[in-house]
């Protein structure tokens, strides 16, 4: 079973050859961001943005590798929030996220039909909540 799962994911994530002409068409036709929008997007992230992202996050979800939940962050946000915003701002400015934001626990979750191992499991990555907060802000 492990061999079939390994072979399935090795082929799934192997690099495919790309057509240089297709890449050129894709890059040439991408829209650009206006100067005003770019300046607005490059503003430092604020505590209010992080607080709003945390408020919008669903509860009763599995924690990440650190074991901390959304509910924990909501209760202790007044204490944790300013320091986390500082860490994230320095990380984004330096171009490298903290190690805790770059790690995940990968879980193979079984689907209903277990007869074919390569089609019966789907990977789920469990991330730490503080990295999910940052992701939610960047996505919005």
C-alpha positions in Angstrom: 0.0 0.0 0.0 2.8 2.4 0.9 4.6 1.6 -2.5 1.4 2.4 -4.5 0.8 5.6 -2.5 4.4 6.7 -3.0 4.3 6.0 -6.8 1.0 7.9 -7.1 2.2 11.0 -5.4 5.6 10.9 -7.1 3.9 11.0 -10.5 1.4 13.5 -9.3 4.0 16.0 -8.2 6.6 15.3 -10.9 7.4 18.3 -13.1 5.7 18.4 -16.5 7.3 19.7 -19.6 6.0 23.2 -20.5 5.5 24.8 -23.9 7.6 28.0 -24.1 5.1 29.6 -26.4 2.3 28.9 -24.0 4.3 30.5 -21.2 5.0 33.6 -23.2 1.3 34.0 -24.1 0.4 33.6 -20.4 3.0 36.1 -19.2 2.2 38.7 -21.9 -1.5 38.7 -21.2 -1.4 38.9 -17.4 -2.9 42.1 -16.1 -0.7 44.5 -14.2 -1.3 46.3 -10.9 -1.7 50.1 -11.1 0.9 52.2 -9.2 -1.8 53.3 -6.7 -2.9 49.7 -6.0 0.8 48.6 -5.7 1.5 51.3 -3.1 -1.6 50.4 -1.1 -0.7 46.7 -1.2 2.9 47.4 0.0 1.7 49.2 3.1 2.7 47.4 6.4 0.1 45.1 7.8 -1.7 46.4 10.8 -2.9 44.9 14.1 -6.5 45.7 13.0 -6.1 43.6 9.9 -4.8 40.7 11.9 -7.5 41.1 14.5 -10.2 41.1 11.8 -8.7 38.0 10.1 -8.6 36.1 13.5 -12.2 37.2 14.1 -13.3 35.7 10.7 -11.6 32.4 11.2 -13.8 29.3 11.9 -13.6 27.7 15.3 -13.6 24.1 16.4 -10.8 23.2 13.9 -7.8 21.0 14.5 -4.7 22.8 15.7 -1.4 22.8 13.9 1.9 21.3 15.0 2.1 23.7 18.0 -1.3 22.6 19.4 -2.7 26.1 19.6 -6.3 26.7 18.4 -8.2 29.7 17.0 -10.0 29.9 20.4 -6.6 30.2 22.2 -5.5 33.1 20.0 -8.8 34.8 20.5 -8.6 34.6 24.3 -4.9 35.8 24.4 -4.9 38.1 21.4 -4.4 41.3 23.5 -1.1 39.7 24.8 0.0 37.9 21.6 -1.2 40.1 18.8 1.3 43.0 18.9 4.3 40.7 19.1 3.0 38.4 16.4 2.3 41.4 14.1 5.9 42.6 14.7 7.3 39.1 13.9 5.2 38.9 10.7 6.2 42.4 9.6 9.9 41.6 10.0 9.5 38.3 8.3 7.7 39.8 5.3 10.2 42.6 5.0 13.1 40.2 5.2 11.5 37.7 2.8 11.6 34.7 5.1 8.8 33.4 7.2 9.5 31.9 10.6 10.1 28.2 10.6 6.8 27.6 12.4 5.0 29.1 9.4 6.9 26.9 7.0 6.1 23.6 8.7 3.0 21.4 8.4 1.8 18.0 9.5 0.8 16.0 6.5 -2.1 13.6 7.0 -3.4 11.1 4.5 -7.2 11.1 5.1 -9.0 8.1 3.7 -11.9 8.5 1.3 -14.9 6.2 1.3 -13.6 3.6 -1.2 -10.4 2.0 0.1 -10.0 -0.6 -2.7 -7.4 1.5 -4.7 -4.8 3.1 -2.3 -3.7 5.7 -4.7 -7.3 7.0 -5.1 -8.5 6.3 -1.6 -6.5 8.8 0.3 -6.1 12.6 0.0 -3.4 14.6 1.6 -4.3 17.3 4.2 -1.8 19.6 5.6 -2.3 20.9 9.2 -0.8 24.4 9.6 -0.3 26.4 12.7 -3.0 29.0 13.3 -0.7 32.0 13.2 0.4 31.1 9.7 -3.3 30.7 8.7 -4.0 34.2 10.1 -1.3 35.7 7.9 -2.5 33.7 4.9 -6.1 35.0 5.4 -4.8 38.6 5.4 -2.7 38.2 2.3 -5.5 36.4 0.4 -8.0 39.2 1.2 
